[in-house]
Amino acid sequence: MFSSRHNISSRRSKHLRALLTVLSVAFMACFLHSCGTDALVSPQNTVTFAPNLSEYGIYQGSASALQPTERFVAYSLPSALFTDYAEKQRLIRVPDGKQLTVVSDELPDFPDGTMLVKTFFYFHDKRDTAKGKRILETRLLVKNGEQWSVAVYRWNDAQTDATLHTSGFDTNVDWIDASGVGRTTAYHIPNNRECATCHQANGTILPIGPKMRNLNLSHARNGAVVSQLQHFRQRGVIGNIELLRIGSVPRTDDHSVSLQERSRAYLDINCAHCHSTTGYAADQGLDFRYATPLGETGIAASKNDILARMQSGSMPLLGTNLADRDGIALLTAYFNTLP
């Protein structure tokens, strides 16, 4: 079903793209910052991370089941950052007696000791998830002393634990997608510095996904559809807040919402962490945040370049080899409505 020659070609293509990305980043850093300032942020961890993921007590029972313990609360987002079709599990743990402080629709104020956990995996056959999955990596963000520290853990072949991995790693992944098509990719596990490239705003490491407007959604839990923020309140993650004053972002596959809103939501989660006034690519003058007025985003002028980069599998900048077919179709339809 899967060609070894194709896998080798994918690896070579991945390495070439990685080299070109490094050269491009180096050139832009030199051009925009007079060659004297490193444009990339290196995470200055204030946390000493354990060598094995199991030491954090995140999962109970068989680790490969990804069943979180009571202290960790699962959450979801309306749409996910595209990472070569990988599945993701998101968890949050706040220290006992502490809660998130809601200040706006943006990121809440996380108490010191908060841990965010994101695990990446592929189902062997998306049509039948009971056939199992391959877990590749778990990323941690831990807040300590008003600063976020980052760590990446690579899962072993036995799927029993993951070890701290700071240098990055490429591995071939084969799976069958929801339509029954065999897929393959050279999946890239990032190093700490690559994590910091996306997780930075004004040179400070920050979470990306758990903004209040992303958390404000209804999702299935234990056979019922519930408000995620109400669930957070029940679990003690947040206090009593007026849910009606929290904004929300639509799902990109919700066709009851306008094409513009769905497309802006896609750009927000996939692009705005770099393409904003405070992100890594702030110098490019593009602002893809959902709340930015359309005329101030720069979308219309850059729409052809956006699609070309997505079709080549080079955007988002990190974590992609494959083209996001659904995302490209969505943005193509939207861009065709723009002047």
WOGI-V173097 format. One record per run of one state. SS is the DSSP state (A for helix, B for strand, O for the rest). FROM is the first residue (numbers start at 1). LEN is the number of residues. If there is no record, write none. Layout:
ss:SS from:FROM len:LEN
ss:SS from:FROM len:LEN
This chain:
ss:O from:1 len:3
ss:A from:4 len:30
ss:O from:34 len:18
ss:B from:52 len:1
ss:A from:53 len:4
ss:O from:57 len:2
ss:B from:59 len:1
ss:O from:60 len:3
ss:A from:63 len:3
ss:O from:66 len:2
ss:B from:68 len:1
ss:O from:69 len:4
ss:B from:73 len:3
ss:O from:76 len:11
ss:B from:87 len:7
ss:O from:94 len:6
ss:B from:100 len:2
ss:O from:102 len:5
ss:B from:107 len:1
ss:O from:108 len:1
ss:B from:109 len:1
ss:O from:110 len:5
ss:B from:115 len:9
ss:O from:124 len:1
ss:B from:125 len:1
ss:O from:126 len:3
ss:A from:129 len:3
ss:O from:132 len:1
ss:B from:133 len:12
ss:O from:145 len:2
ss:B from:147 len:9
ss:O from:156 len:6
ss:B from:162 len:3
ss:O from:165 len:4
ss:B from:169 len:8
ss:O from:177 len:5
ss:B from:182 len:8
ss:O from:190 len:2
ss:A from:192 len:7
ss:O from:199 len:1
ss:B from:200 len:2
ss:O from:202 len:2
ss:B from:204 len:2
ss:O from:206 len:5
ss:B from:211 len:1
ss:A from:212 len:4
ss:O from:216 len:2
ss:B from:218 len:4
ss:O from:222 len:2
ss:B from:224 len:4
ss:A from:228 len:7
ss:O from:235 len:3
ss:B from:238 len:1
ss:O from:239 len:4
ss:A from:243 len:3
ss:O from:246 len:13
ss:A from:259 len:12
ss:O from:271 len:11
ss:A from:282 len:3
ss:O from:285 len:9
ss:A from:294 len:3
ss:O from:297 len:2
ss:A from:299 len:13
ss:O from:312 len:13
ss:A from:325 len:11
ss:O from:336 len:4
